[in-house]
Amino acid sequence: MPSPPESPSTGSSRVRAFAKYSGIAFQMLAIIGLSTWLGTWLDAYYQLRNPWLTIGLMLLGVLVALLQVIRSLTKEPS
């Protein structure tokens, strides 16, 4: 049995939801990527034998990205 056609408001809300969640994914990617790059750069600058700054900043980036996702998902829609 074919499904009933979607109303225009349902299609629009799907596009908005897709844009919102894909934007969140790109924010996570940017936060984690920039913090990892900064850690790598600092490890090279200070000529550290072990990549402790890369590991630490990467974990901090993941934590900040997760907090950003939680904050944006619990925020009231405007």
N, C-alpha and C positions, 0 to 999 in steps of 0.2 A: 504494500500500500504506500503510495507516495506521501511524503510529508507535506503539510500545508505550507504555502509560501510564507516567507518571513515578512513581518511588517517592517516598514522603513526604519522605525525607531530601534528595532532589534538589531538590524544590520549596522546601524550607526553606533550602537553601544558596543557591539563586538569590535568594531574598528577602534573605538576609543580604548577599550580594554587591551587590545593587541598593542596599540601605541604606548600605553602606560607601562605594560609589562616588558615590552622590548626596550623601552627607555631605561627601566630599572636594570635590565641585564647589561646594557651598555655602560651605565654608571658603575656597576660592580666591576666590569672588565677594566674600565679606566682607573678606578681606585686601586685595584689589585695590581694592575700593570704598572702604574706610576710608582707605587710604593716599592715594587720589586726592582724596577729600573733604578730608583734612588738608592736602594740598598746595594745593588751591584756597583753602581758608580762610587758610592762611599767605600765599599770594600776595595775597589781598585785604587781610589785616591789615597787611602791610608795604608795600602799594600798589606792587607791582612792575609794571614796564611789560611785561615778558615773563614767561610762566608757568613759570619754571625750576623752582620748588619743586614745582609740580604734576607736571611731566614727570619730575623726579628721584624724587619719592616714588612715582609710579605705576610707574616701572621697578623701584624697590626692592620695591614690593609684588608685582609679577610674579615677581621673583626669589625672594622669601620664599615666595610661594605655590607655586612650582615645587619649591623645596627641601622644603616641607611635604608635597607630593604624593610626591616621591621617598622621603622618610623613612617615610611611612605605607605605601607600597607595598612597601618592602623590609623592613618590620618583620615579624618572625616572628608567625604567627597564634597567638593564645593560646587 
